[in-house]
Amino acid sequence: MQTITLGGGCFWCTEAVFLRVKGVQNVVSGYMGGQATTANYEAVCGGDTGHIEVINVSFDETQVDLATILAIFFTIHDPTTFDRQGNDVGSQYRSAIFYHNDEQKLISENVVKSLQNQGINVVTQIRPADIFYPAEDYHQDFFNKNPTQGYCNFAIPPKLVKLRQYFTEYFKD
């Protein structure tokens, strides 16, 4: 089992996708990468902590490898915009990969380099994982618990379509 931490906009959206990836055992929404000694939704959204909305993705690498996890990640969010994902604007929405070991760092760098070689201006930060602050309970598994929530119904279905379309063998209902 491995864990990688990913920031790709609203954690409700990234969590909803990765909960549907075969081989992913657990996804926890939270905050990472800031200078404050604690993090909560209100403080992070205020922009004063420096934290990013992230998800900890725990996966069985015999079922899905990190390169595939990252390919999905780069397919479901825009890695070319600073501090923004769609209508979500602010430093807490920046694109980031927080690696947990040297192998993850190397794979992440290689995936980004491959995208850049294709002419994609990737601004995703690749940083060592630091303290992970789990988000409040009401943020966990948010889309599954709130399937009619307006923002989720706007933002998440197109991401799930991409997952099903481009990663059919990894899509679980």
VEXBAMAR-361689 format. One record per atom (N, C-alpha, C): residue number from 1; x, y, z. Coordinates in Angstrom, 2 decimals, decimal comma. Example, Ala and Ser with C-alpha at 12.3 -4.5 7.8 and 13.67 -1.06 7.14 Angstrom:
// VEXBAMAR-361689
+-----+---------+---------+---------+
!   i !      c1 !      c2 !      c3 !
+-----+---------+---------+---------+
!   1 !   13,19 !   -5,69 !    7,80 !
!   1 !   12,30 !   -4,50 !    7,80 !
!   1 !   13,20 !   -3,30 !    7,80 !
!   2 !   12,85 !   -2,25 !    7,08 !
!   2 !   13,67 !   -1,06 !    7,14 !
!   2 !   12,90 !    0,03 !    7,87 !
+-----+---------+---------+---------+
***
This chain:
// VEXBAMAR-361689
+-----+---------+---------+---------+
!   i !      c1 !      c2 !      c3 !
+-----+---------+---------+---------+
!   1 !    0,85 !   -1,18 !    0,00 !
!   1 !    0,00 !    0,00 !    0,00 !
!   1 !    0,89 !    1,24 !    0,00 !
!   2 !    0,54 !    2,20 !   -0,82 !
!   2 !    1,23 !    3,49 !   -0,87 !
!   2 !    0,23 !    4,60 !   -0,65 !
!   3 !    0,73 !    5,76 !   -0,25 !
!   3 !   -0,08 !    6,97 !   -0,16 !
!   3 !    0,63 !    8,08 !   -0,90 !
!   4 !   -0,14 !    8,81 !   -1,71 !
!   4 !    0,34 !   10,02 !   -2,38 !
!   4 !   -0,66 !   11,11 !   -2,02 !
!   5 !   -0,17 !   12,32 !   -1,89 !
!   5 !   -1,05 !   13,44 !   -1,54 !
!   5 !   -1,13 !   14,38 !   -2,73 !
!   6 !   -2,36 !   14,69 !   -3,15 !
!   6 !   -2,59 !   15,46 !   -4,36 !
!   6 !   -3,47 !   16,68 !   -4,10 !
!   7 !   -3,08 !   17,80 !   -4,67 !
!   7 !   -3,89 !   19,01 !   -4,63 !
!   7 !   -4,25 !   19,40 !   -6,04 !
!   8 !   -5,53 !   19,38 !   -6,34 !
!   8 !   -5,98 !   19,69 !   -7,70 !
!   8 !   -7,30 !   20,43 !   -7,69 !
!   9 !   -7,39 !   21,45 !   -6,83 !
!   9 !   -8,63 !   22,20 !   -6,71 !
!   9 !   -9,42 !   21,73 !   -5,50 !
!  10 !  -10,70 !   21,90 !   -5,58 !
!  10 !  -11,60 !   21,53 !   -4,49 !
!  10 !  -11,45 !   20,05 !   -4,15 !
!  11 !  -11,20 !   19,77 !   -2,88 !
!  11 !  -10,99 !   18,36 !   -2,51 !
!  11 !  -12,25 !   17,52 !   -2,64 !
!  12 !  -13,43 !   18,14 !   -2,64 !
!  12 !  -14,65 !   17,36 !   -2,89 !
!  12 !  -14,57 !   16,70 !   -4,26 !
!  13 !  -14,05 !   17,44 !   -5,22 !
!  13 !  -14,01 !   16,96 !   -6,61 !
!  13 !  -12,96 !   15,88 !   -6,81 !
!  14 !  -11,76 !   16,11 !   -6,32 !
!  14 !  -10,72 !   15,10 !   -6,52 !
!  14 !  -11,03 !   13,84 !   -5,71 !
!  15 !  -11,56 !   14,02 !   -4,52 !
!  15 !  -11,93 !   12,87 !   -3,70 !
!  15 !  -12,98 !   12,02 !   -4,42 !
!  16 !  -14,00 !   12,66 !   -4,98 !
!  16 !  -15,09 !   11,94 !   -5,65 !
!  16 !  -14,56 !   11,06 !   -6,78 !
!  17 !  -13,58 !   11,56 !   -7,51 !
!  17 !  -13,00 !   10,78 !   -8,60 !
!  17 !  -12,19 !    9,60 !   -8,06 !
!  18 !  -11,27 !    9,87 !   -7,16 !
!  18 !  -10,37 !    8,81 !   -6,71 !
!  18 !  -11,06 !    7,74 !   -5,89 !
!  19 !  -12,21 !    8,04 !   -5,31 !
!  19 !  -12,98 !    7,00 !   -4,64 !
!  19 !  -13,53 !    5,98 !   -5,63 !
!  20 !  -13,51 !    6,32 !   -6,92 !
!  20 !  -14,04 !    5,45 !   -7,97 !
!  20 !  -12,94 !    4,80 !   -8,81 !
!  21 !  -11,70 !    4,83 !   -8,32 !
!  21 !  -10,58 !    4,23 !   -9,04 !
!  21 !  -10,26 !    2,87 !   -8,43 !
!  22 !  -10,28 !    1,84 !   -9,28 !
!  22 !   -9,92 !    0,49 !   -8,82 !
!  22 !   -8,51 !    0,51 !   -8,26 !
!  23 !   -8,33 !   -0,12 !   -7,13 !
!  23 !   -7,03 !   -0,17 !   -6,47 !
!  23 !   -6,85 !    0,88 !   -5,40 !
!  24 !   -7,67 !    1,93 !   -5,45 !
!  24 !   -7,62 !    2,96 !   -4,40 !
!  24 !   -8,40 !    2,42 !   -3,21 !
!  25 !   -7,72 !    2,35 !   -2,07 !
!  25 !   -8,32 !    1,78 !   -0,88 !
!  25 !   -8,97 !    2,82 !    0,03 !
!  26 !   -8,42 !    4,05 !    0,01 !
!  26 !   -8,91 !    5,08 !    0,92 !
!  26 !   -8,55 !    6,46 !    0,37 !
!  27 !   -9,44 !    7,41 !    0,56 !
!  27 !   -9,18 !    8,80 !    0,19 !
!  27 !   -9,63 !    9,67 !    1,37 !
!  28 !   -8,75 !   10,54 !    1,82 !
!  28 !   -9,07 !   11,44 !    2,92 !
!  28 !   -8,80 !   12,87 !    2,47 !
!  29 !   -9,79 !   13,73 !    2,59 !
!  29 !   -9,63 !   15,14 !    2,26 !
!  29 !   -8,94 !   15,85 !    3,42 !
!  30 !   -8,11 !   16,83 !    3,08 !
!  30 !   -7,43 !   17,58 !    4,12 !
!  30 !   -6,63 !   18,74 !    3,58 !
!  31 !   -5,63 !   19,14 !    4,36 !
!  31 !   -4,83 !   20,33 !    4,05 !
!  31 !   -3,36 !   19,99 !    4,25 !
!  32 !   -2,51 !   20,56 !    3,39 !
!  32 !   -1,07 !   20,34 !    3,50 !
!  32 !   -0,34 !   21,49 !    2,83 !
!  33 !    0,90 !   21,68 !    3,23 !
!  33 !    1,79 !   22,57 !    2,51 !
!  33 !    1,86 !   24,00 !    3,00 !
!  34 !    1,21 !   24,31 !    4,08 !
!  34 !    1,22 !   25,68 !    4,58 !
!  34 !    2,23 !   25,91 !    5,68 !
!  35 !    2,33 !   27,16 !    6,07 !
!  35 !    3,27 !   27,52 !    7,13 !
!  35 !    2,60 !   27,58 !    8,51 !
!  36 !    1,29 !   27,65 !    8,55 !
!  36 !    0,60 !   27,69 !    9,84 !
!  36 !    0,73 !   26,34 !   10,55 !
!  37 !    0,66 !   26,35 !   11,85 !
!  37 !    0,83 !   25,12 !   12,63 !
!  37 !   -0,46 !   24,34 !   12,80 !
!  38 !   -1,51 !   24,80 !   12,19 !
!  38 !   -2,78 !   24,08 !   12,18 !
!  38 !   -3,54 !   24,50 !   10,93 !
!  39 !   -4,58 !   23,76 !   10,62 !
!  39 !   -5,37 !   24,09 !    9,44 !
!  39 !   -6,81 !   23,66 !    9,64 !
!  40 !   -7,71 !   24,50 !    9,21 !
!  40 !   -9,12 !   24,17 !    9,16 !
!  40 !   -9,71 !   24,89 !    7,96 !
!  41 !  -10,91 !   24,53 !    7,58 !
!  41 !  -11,51 !   25,03 !    6,34 !
!  41 !  -11,57 !   26,56 !    6,32 !
!  42 !  -12,05 !   27,14 !    7,37 !
!  42 !  -12,20 !   28,60 !    7,42 !
!  42 !  -10,86 !   29,31 !    7,26 !
!  43 !   -9,86 !   28,86 !    7,97 !
!  43 !   -8,54 !   29,50 !    7,91 !
!  43 !   -7,88 !   29,30 !    6,54 !
!  44 !   -7,97 !   28,08 !    6,01 !
!  44 !   -7,36 !   27,80 !    4,71 !
!  44 !   -8,05 !   28,61 !    3,62 !
!  45 !   -9,37 !   28,68 !    3,64 !
!  45 !  -10,10 !   29,46 !    2,63 !
!  45 !   -9,82 !   30,96 !    2,77 !
!  46 !   -9,44 !   31,40 !    3,94 !
!  46 !   -9,09 !   32,80 !    4,15 !
!  46 !   -7,75 !   33,15 !    3,52 !
!  47 !   -6,99 !   32,14 !    3,13 !
!  47 !   -5,73 !   32,36 !    2,43 !
!  47 !   -4,55 !   32,72 !    3,32 !
!  48 !   -4,72 !   32,63 !    4,63 !
!  48 !   -3,65 !   33,06 !    5,53 !
!  48 !   -2,72 !   31,94 !    5,98 !
!  49 !   -3,08 !   30,68 !    5,73 !
!  49 !   -2,27 !   29,57 !    6,25 !
!  49 !   -1,24 !   29,07 !    5,24 !
!  50 !   -1,49 !   29,30 !    3,96 !
!  50 !   -0,62 !   28,77 !    2,92 !
!  50 !   -0,90 !   27,33 !    2,56 !
!  51 !   -1,87 !   26,71 !    3,22 !
!  51 !   -2,19 !   25,32 !    2,95 !
!  51 !   -2,96 !   25,17 !    1,64 !
!  52 !   -2,92 !   23,97 !    1,12 !
!  52 !   -3,62 !   23,58 !   -0,10 !
!  52 !   -4,68 !   22,56 !    0,29 !
!  53 !   -5,85 !   22,63 !   -0,35 !
!  53 !   -6,83 !   21,56 !   -0,21 !
!  53 !   -6,27 !   20,36 !   -0,96 !
!  54 !   -6,10 !   19,24 !   -0,25 !
!  54 !   -5,50 !   18,04 !   -0,82 !
!  54 !   -6,33 !   16,80 !   -0,48 !
!  55 !   -5,95 !   15,72 !   -1,13 !
!  55 !   -6,47 !   14,41 !   -0,74 !
!  55 !   -5,29 !   13,47 !   -0,55 !
!  56 !   -5,36 !   12,68 !    0,51 !
!  56 !   -4,43 !   11,57 !    0,70 !
!  56 !   -5,05 !   10,37 !    0,00 !
!  57 !   -4,36 !    9,85 !   -1,00 !
!  57 !   -4,86 !    8,71 !   -1,77 !
!  57 !   -4,01 !    7,49 !   -1,39 !
!  58 !   -4,64 !    6,52 !   -0,74 !
!  58 !   -3,96 !    5,26 !   -0,39 !
!  58 !   -4,38 !    4,23 !   -1,43 !
!  59 !   -3,37 !    3,61 !   -2,07 !
!  59 !   -3,68 !    2,70 !   -3,16 !
!  59 !   -2,79 !    1,47 !   -3,11 !
!  60 !   -3,32 !    0,39 !   -3,67 !
!  60 !   -2,61 !   -0,87 !   -3,78 !
!  60 !   -1,88 !   -0,86 !   -5,11 !
!  61 !   -0,56 !   -0,73 !   -5,07 !
!  61 !    0,21 !   -0,59 !   -6,31 !
!  61 !    0,21 !   -1,86 !   -7,16 !
!  62 !   -0,30 !   -2,98 !   -6,64 !
!  62 !   -0,44 !   -4,17 !   -7,49 !
!  62 !   -1,69 !   -4,07 !   -8,36 !
!  63 !   -2,59 !   -3,12 !   -8,02 !
!  63 !   -3,81 !   -2,93 !   -8,81 !
!  63 !   -3,77 !   -1,67 !   -9,67 !
!  64 !   -3,10 !   -0,64 !   -9,18 !
!  64 !   -2,97 !    0,61 !   -9,92 !
!  64 !   -1,65 !    1,25 !   -9,51 !
!  65 !   -0,83 !    1,60 !  -10,49 !
!  65 !    0,48 !    2,15 !  -10,14 !
!  65 !    0,41 !    3,68 !  -10,04 !
!  66 !    1,48 !    4,24 !   -9,50 !
!  66 !    1,51 !    5,69 !   -9,28 !
!  66 !    1,42 !    6,46 !  -10,59 !
!  67 !    2,06 !    5,97 !  -11,64 !
!  67 !    1,99 !    6,68 !  -12,92 !
!  67 !    0,55 !    6,79 !  -13,40 !
!  68 !   -0,25 !    5,75 !  -13,19 !
!  68 !   -1,67 !    5,80 !  -13,57 !
!  68 !   -2,43 !    6,75 !  -12,66 !
!  69 !   -2,17 !    6,70 !  -11,36 !
!  69 !   -2,80 !    7,65 !  -10,43 !
!  69 !   -2,53 !    9,08 !  -10,90 !
!  70 !   -1,29 !    9,37 !  -11,28 !
!  70 !   -0,93 !   10,72 !  -11,72 !
!  70 !   -1,54 !   11,05 !  -13,07 !
!  71 !   -1,64 !   10,07 !  -13,96 !
!  71 !   -2,29 !   10,31 !  -15,25 !
!  71 !   -3,76 !   10,70 !  -15,03 !
!  72 !   -4,42 !   10,01 !  -14,12 !
!  72 !   -5,81 !   10,37 !  -13,79 !
!  72 !   -5,85 !   11,78 !  -13,20 !
!  73 !   -4,97 !   12,06 !  -12,27 !
!  73 !   -4,89 !   13,37 !  -11,63 !
!  73 !   -4,76 !   14,49 !  -12,68 !
!  74 !   -3,86 !   14,31 !  -13,64 !
!  74 !   -3,64 !   15,35 !  -14,64 !
!  74 !   -4,77 !   15,43 !  -15,66 !
!  75 !   -5,57 !   14,38 !  -15,77 !
!  75 !   -6,71 !   14,38 !  -16,68 !
!  75 !   -7,92 !   15,10 !  -16,07 !
!  76 !   -8,05 !   15,05 !  -14,74 !
!  76 !   -9,28 !   15,57 !  -14,12 !
!  76 !   -9,14 !   16,99 !  -13,58 !
!  77 !   -7,95 !   17,59 !  -13,71 !
!  77 !   -7,82 !   18,99 !  -13,29 !
!  77 !   -6,91 !   19,72 !  -14,26 !
!  78 !   -6,84 !   21,02 !  -14,16 !
!  78 !   -6,03 !   21,84 !  -15,06 !
!  78 !   -4,70 !   22,16 !  -14,38 !
!  79 !   -3,62 !   21,49 !  -14,79 !
!  79 !   -2,32 !   21,72 !  -14,15 !
!  79 !   -1,57 !   22,92 !  -14,71 !
!  80 !   -2,26 !   23,74 !  -15,51 !
!  80 !   -1,59 !   24,87 !  -16,17 !
!  80 !   -1,97 !   26,22 !  -15,58 !
!  81 !   -2,81 !   26,23 !  -14,56 !
!  81 !   -3,25 !   27,50 !  -13,97 !
!  81 !   -2,74 !   27,64 !  -12,55 !
!  82 !   -2,26 !   28,82 !  -12,23 !
!  82 !   -1,81 !   29,11 !  -10,87 !
!  82 !   -3,02 !   29,43 !  -10,00 !
!  83 !   -3,09 !   28,84 !   -8,83 !
!  83 !   -4,07 !   29,22 !   -7,81 !
!  83 !   -5,50 !   29,26 !   -8,33 !
!  84 !   -5,84 !   28,29 !   -9,18 !
!  84 !   -7,19 !   28,30 !   -9,73 !
!  84 !   -7,52 !   26,94 !  -10,34 !
!  85 !   -8,77 !   26,53 !  -10,11 !
!  85 !   -9,35 !   25,40 !  -10,81 !
!  85 !  -10,79 !   25,79 !  -11,13 !
!  86 !  -11,06 !   26,10 !  -12,38 !
!  86 !  -12,40 !   26,51 !  -12,77 !
!  86 !  -12,82 !   27,75 !  -12,01 !
!  87 !  -13,95 !   27,67 !  -11,35 !
!  87 !  -14,47 !   28,81 !  -10,58 !
!  87 !  -13,82 !   28,96 !   -9,22 !
!  88 !  -13,02 !   27,99 !   -8,81 !
!  88 !  -12,35 !   28,04 !   -7,51 !
!  88 !  -11,03 !   28,80 !   -7,67 !
!  89 !  -10,95 !   29,94 !   -7,00 !
!  89 !   -9,77 !   30,80 !   -7,12 !
!  89 !   -9,17 !   31,02 !   -5,73 !
!  90 !   -7,87 !   30,88 !   -5,64 !
!  90 !   -7,16 !   31,09 !   -4,39 !
!  90 !   -6,00 !   30,14 !   -4,28 !
!  91 !   -5,03 !   30,49 !   -3,45 !
!  91 !   -3,83 !   29,66 !   -3,34 !
!  91 !   -4,13 !   28,27 !   -2,80 !
!  92 !   -5,24 !   28,09 !   -2,12 !
!  92 !   -5,58 !   26,76 !   -1,59 !
!  92 !   -5,99 !   25,79 !   -2,70 !
!  93 !   -6,18 !   26,31 !   -3,93 !
!  93 !   -6,60 !   25,46 !   -5,05 !
!  93 !   -5,47 !   25,18 !   -6,03 !
!  94 !   -4,23 !   25,52 !   -5,66 !
!  94 !   -3,13 !   25,29 !   -6,60 !
!  94 !   -2,87 !   23,80 !   -6,80 !
!  95 !   -2,26 !   23,50 !   -7,91 !
!  95 !   -1,97 !   22,13 !   -8,29 !
!  95 !   -0,66 !   21,70 !   -7,62 !
!  96 !   -0,71 !   20,55 !   -6,93 !
!  96 !    0,48 !   20,10 !   -6,21 !
!  96 !    0,47 !   18,58 !   -6,05 !
!  97 !    1,67 !   18,03 !   -6,08 !
!  97 !    1,90 !   16,63 !   -5,72 !
!  97 !    2,84 !   16,64 !   -4,52 !
!  98 !    2,40 !   16,02 !   -3,45 !
!  98 !    3,24 !   15,86 !   -2,27 !
!  98 !    3,68 !   14,40 !   -2,21 !
!  99 !    4,94 !   14,16 !   -2,46 !
!  99 !    5,45 !   12,79 !   -2,50 !
!  99 !    5,87 !   12,35 !   -1,11 !
! 100 !    5,81 !   11,03 !   -0,90 !
! 100 !    6,13 !   10,44 !    0,41 !
! 100 !    7,43 !    9,66 !    0,41 !
! 101 !    8,07 !    9,52 !   -0,76 !
! 101 !    9,37 !    8,86 !   -0,83 !
! 101 !   10,06 !    9,26 !   -2,12 !
! 102 !   11,32 !    8,89 !   -2,26 !
! 102 !   12,11 !    9,29 !   -3,42 !
! 102 !   11,59 !    8,70 !   -4,73 !
! 103 !   11,08 !    7,49 !   -4,67 !
! 103 !   10,52 !    6,87 !   -5,89 !
! 103 !    9,31 !    7,67 !   -6,39 !
! 104 !    8,44 !    8,08 !   -5,47 !
! 104 !    7,29 !    8,89 !   -5,87 !
! 104 !    7,74 !   10,23 !   -6,46 !
! 105 !    8,78 !   10,81 !   -5,90 !
! 105 !    9,30 !   12,07 !   -6,42 !
! 105 !    9,76 !   11,88 !   -7,86 !
! 106 !   10,53 !   10,84 !   -8,11 !
! 106 !   11,06 !   10,58 !   -9,45 !
! 106 !    9,93 !   10,32 !  -10,45 !
! 107 !    8,97 !    9,50 !  -10,07 !
! 107 !    7,84 !    9,21 !  -10,97 !
! 107 !    7,07 !   10,50 !  -11,25 !
! 108 !    6,82 !   11,30 !  -10,23 !
! 108 !    6,09 !   12,56 !  -10,40 !
! 108 !    6,84 !   13,49 !  -11,34 !
! 109 !    8,14 !   13,62 !  -11,15 !
! 109 !    8,94 !   14,48 !  -12,02 !
! 109 !    8,92 !   13,98 !  -13,46 !
! 110 !    8,98 !   12,67 !  -13,65 !
! 110 !    8,96 !   12,11 !  -15,00 !
! 110 !    7,61 !   12,33 !  -15,69 !
! 111 !    6,52 !   12,18 !  -14,94 !
! 111 !    5,20 !   12,42 !  -15,52 !
! 111 !    5,06 !   13,88 !  -15,93 !
! 112 !    5,48 !   14,80 !  -15,07 !
! 112 !    5,41 !   16,23 !  -15,39 !
! 112 !    6,30 !   16,55 !  -16,60 !
! 113 !    7,49 !   15,99 !  -16,62 !
! 113 !    8,42 !   16,22 !  -17,74 !
! 113 !    7,81 !   15,73 !  -19,05 !
! 114 !    7,13 !   14,59 !  -19,01 !
! 114 !    6,49 !   14,05 !  -20,20 !
! 114 !    5,39 !   15,00 !  -20,70 !
! 115 !    4,61 !   15,54 !  -19,79 !
! 115 !    3,57 !   16,51 !  -20,18 !
! 115 !    4,18 !   17,77 !  -20,76 !
! 116 !    5,25 !   18,24 !  -20,14 !
! 116 !    5,93 !   19,44 !  -20,64 !
! 116 !    6,52 !   19,18 !  -22,03 !
! 117 !    7,03 !   17,98 !  -22,27 !
! 117 !    7,56 !   17,63 !  -23,59 !
! 117 !    6,47 !   17,60 !  -24,65 !
! 118 !    5,22 !   17,46 !  -24,21 !
! 118 !    4,08 !   17,50 !  -25,13 !
! 118 !    3,60 !   18,94 !  -25,34 !
! 119 !    4,30 !   19,90 !  -24,74 !
! 119 !    3,94 !   21,30 !  -24,91 !
! 119 !    2,95 !   21,82 !  -23,88 !
! 120 !    2,69 !   21,06 !  -22,84 !
! 120 !    1,76 !   21,49 !  -21,78 !
! 120 !    2,55 !   22,25 !  -20,72 !
! 121 !    2,14 !   23,45 !  -20,43 !
! 121 !    2,82 !   24,31 !  -19,46 !
! 121 !    2,36 !   23,96 !  -18,04 !
! 122 !    2,90 !   22,90 !  -17,50 !
! 122 !    2,50 !   22,39 !  -16,18 !
! 122 !    3,11 !   23,27 !  -15,09 !
! 123 !    2,25 !   23,76 !  -14,19 !
! 123 !    2,72 !   24,57 !  -13,06 !
! 123 !    2,60 !   23,83 !  -11,74 !
! 124 !    2,25 !   22,56 !  -11,81 !
! 124 !    2,08 !   21,73 !  -10,62 !
! 124 !    3,36 !   21,71 !   -9,80 !
! 125 !    3,21 !   21,98 !   -8,51 !
! 125 !    4,34 !   21,91 !   -7,59 !
! 125 !    4,57 !   20,45 !   -7,20 !
! 126 !    5,82 !   20,06 !   -7,11 !
! 126 !    6,19 !   18,73 !   -6,61 !
! 126 !    7,01 !   18,97 !   -5,36 !
! 127 !    6,44 !   18,55 !   -4,23 !
! 127 !    7,04 !   18,86 !   -2,93 !
! 127 !    7,01 !   17,64 !   -2,02 !
! 128 !    7,93 !   17,58 !   -1,07 !
! 128 !    7,85 !   16,48 !   -0,09 !
! 128 !    6,61 !   16,66 !    0,79 !
! 129 !    5,99 !   15,55 !    1,12 !
! 129 !    4,84 !   15,59 !    2,01 !
! 129 !    5,28 !   16,11 !    3,37 !
! 130 !    4,41 !   16,89 !    3,98 !
! 130 !    4,65 !   17,34 !    5,35 !
! 130 !    3,42 !   17,02 !    6,18 !
! 131 !    3,12 !   17,81 !    7,16 !
! 131 !    2,01 !   17,50 !    8,06 !
! 131 !    0,69 !   17,56 !    7,30 !
! 132 !   -0,06 !   16,48 !    7,42 !
! 132 !   -1,39 !   16,39 !    6,82 !
! 132 !   -2,43 !   16,66 !    7,89 !
! 133 !   -3,27 !   17,63 !    7,63 !
! 133 !   -4,38 !   17,96 !    8,55 !
! 133 !   -5,66 !   17,46 !    7,91 !
! 134 !   -6,29 !   16,41 !    8,45 !
! 134 !   -7,55 !   15,96 !    7,87 !
! 134 !   -8,60 !   17,07 !    7,93 !
! 135 !   -9,37 !   17,17 !    6,87 !
! 135 !  -10,46 !   18,15 !    6,84 !
! 135 !  -11,55 !   17,71 !    7,81 !
! 136 !  -12,40 !   18,64 !    8,11 !
! 136 !  -13,52 !   18,39 !    9,01 !
! 136 !  -14,36 !   17,22 !    8,49 !
! 137 !  -15,02 !   16,52 !    9,41 !
! 137 !  -15,79 !   15,32 !    9,05 !
! 137 !  -16,79 !   15,57 !    7,93 !
! 138 !  -17,44 !   16,73 !    7,91 !
! 138 !  -18,47 !   16,96 !    6,89 !
! 138 !  -17,88 !   17,07 !    5,49 !
! 139 !  -16,57 !   17,24 !    5,35 !
! 139 !  -15,93 !   17,28 !    4,04 !
! 139 !  -15,61 !   15,87 !    3,52 !
! 140 !  -15,51 !   14,90 !    4,40 !
! 140 !  -15,12 !   13,54 !    3,99 !
! 140 !  -16,26 !   12,87 !    3,24 !
! 141 !  -15,91 !   12,26 !    2,08 !
! 141 !  -16,89 !   11,56 !    1,25 !
! 141 !  -18,06 !   12,48 !    0,90 !
! 142 !  -17,76 !   13,74 !    0,66 !
! 142 !  -18,78 !   14,78 !    0,53 !
! 142 !  -19,77 !   14,51 !   -0,60 !
! 143 !  -19,28 !   14,18 !   -1,79 !
! 143 !  -20,17 !   13,99 !   -2,93 !
! 143 !  -21,11 !   12,82 !   -2,72 !
! 144 !  -20,60 !   11,71 !   -2,18 !
! 144 !  -21,46 !   10,56 !   -1,94 !
! 144 !  -22,53 !   10,87 !   -0,89 !
! 145 !  -22,21 !   11,71 !    0,08 !
! 145 !  -23,17 !   12,08 !    1,12 !
! 145 !  -24,12 !   13,19 !    0,67 !
! 146 !  -23,72 !   13,96 !   -0,35 !
! 146 !  -24,50 !   15,12 !   -0,81 !
! 146 !  -24,63 !   15,11 !   -2,33 !
! 147 !  -25,24 !   14,07 !   -2,89 !
! 147 !  -25,25 !   13,92 !   -4,35 !
! 147 !  -26,03 !   15,00 !   -5,09 !
! 148 !  -26,89 !   15,73 !   -4,40 !
! 148 !  -27,67 !   16,77 !   -5,08 !
! 148 !  -27,11 !   18,17 !   -4,86 !
! 149 !  -25,98 !   18,28 !   -4,18 !
! 149 !  -25,38 !   19,59 !   -3,92 !
! 149 !  -25,01 !   20,23 !   -5,25 !
! 150 !  -25,41 !   21,49 !   -5,44 !
! 150 !  -25,28 !   22,18 !   -6,73 !
! 150 !  -23,89 !   22,23 !   -7,30 !
! 151 !  -22,92 !   22,68 !   -6,50 !
! 151 !  -21,55 !   22,78 !   -7,00 !
! 151 !  -21,03 !   21,42 !   -7,44 !
! 152 !  -21,28 !   20,41 !   -6,63 !
! 152 !  -20,80 !   19,07 !   -6,95 !
! 152 !  -21,42 !   18,57 !   -8,26 !
! 153 !  -22,70 !   18,82 !   -8,45 !
! 153 !  -23,37 !   18,36 !   -9,67 !
! 153 !  -22,86 !   19,07 !  -10,91 !
! 154 !  -22,31 !   20,25 !  -10,74 !
! 154 !  -21,71 !   21,00 !  -11,84 !
! 154 !  -20,28 !   20,54 !  -12,12 !
! 155 !  -19,49 !   20,37 !  -11,08 !
! 155 !  -18,05 !   20,16 !  -11,25 !
! 155 !  -17,61 !   18,70 !  -11,35 !
! 156 !  -18,28 !   17,80 !  -10,67 !
! 156 !  -17,78 !   16,43 !  -10,58 !
! 156 !  -18,16 !   15,54 !  -11,77 !
! 157 !  -19,40 !   15,56 !  -12,27 !
! 157 !  -19,73 !   14,66 !  -13,39 !
! 157 !  -18,79 !   14,73 !  -14,59 !
! 158 !  -18,34 !   15,91 !  -15,03 !
! 158 !  -17,39 !   15,90 !  -16,17 !
! 158 !  -16,08 !   15,19 !  -15,84 !
! 159 !  -15,66 !   15,26 !  -14,59 !
! 159 !  -14,43 !   14,56 !  -14,18 !
! 159 !  -14,65 !   13,04 !  -14,21 !
! 160 !  -15,82 !   12,62 !  -13,78 !
! 160 !  -16,13 !   11,19 !  -13,80 !
! 160 !  -16,26 !   10,67 !  -15,23 !
! 161 !  -16,77 !   11,50 !  -16,12 !
! 161 !  -16,84 !   11,11 !  -17,53 !
! 161 !  -15,44 !   10,89 !  -18,08 !
! 162 !  -14,50 !   11,77 !  -17,74 !
! 162 !  -13,12 !   11,60 !  -18,19 !
! 162 !  -12,51 !   10,33 !  -17,61 !
! 163 !  -12,78 !   10,06 !  -16,34 !
! 163 !  -12,26 !    8,84 !  -15,72 !
! 163 !  -12,78 !    7,62 !  -16,47 !
! 164 !  -14,08 !    7,59 !  -16,70 !
! 164 !  -14,69 !    6,43 !  -17,38 !
! 164 !  -14,19 !    6,33 !  -18,83 !
! 165 !  -14,03 !    7,46 !  -19,50 !
! 165 !  -13,64 !    7,47 !  -20,91 !
! 165 !  -12,18 !    7,08 !  -21,12 !
! 166 !  -11,29 !    7,65 !  -20,33 !
! 166 !   -9,86 !    7,46 !  -20,57 !
! 166 !   -9,22 !    6,37 !  -19,71 !
! 167 !   -9,89 !    5,99 !  -18,65 !
! 167 !   -9,33 !    4,99 !  -17,73 !
! 167 !  -10,37 !    3,93 !  -17,41 !
! 168 !  -11,01 !    3,43 !  -18,43 !
! 168 !  -12,12 !    2,47 !  -18,28 !
! 168 !  -11,76 !    1,30 !  -17,37 !
! 169 !  -10,56 !    0,76 !  -17,56 !
! 169 !  -10,17 !   -0,43 !  -16,79 !
! 169 !   -9,96 !   -0,14 !  -15,31 !
! 170 !   -9,87 !    1,15 !  -14,96 !
! 170 !   -9,68 !    1,53 !  -13,55 !
! 170 !  -10,94 !    2,12 !  -12,92 !
! 171 !  -12,03 !    2,21 !  -13,69 !
! 171 !  -13,25 !    2,82 !  -13,18 !
! 171 !  -14,06 !    1,78 !  -12,43 !
! 172 !  -14,45 !    2,14 !  -11,19 !
! 172 !  -15,37 !    1,27 !  -10,45 !
! 172 !  -16,58 !    2,12 !  -10,08 !
! 173 !  -17,75 !    1,50 !  -10,14 !
! 173 !  -18,99 !    2,22 !   -9,79 !
! 173 !  -19,24 !    2,15 !   -8,31 !
+-----+---------+---------+---------+
***
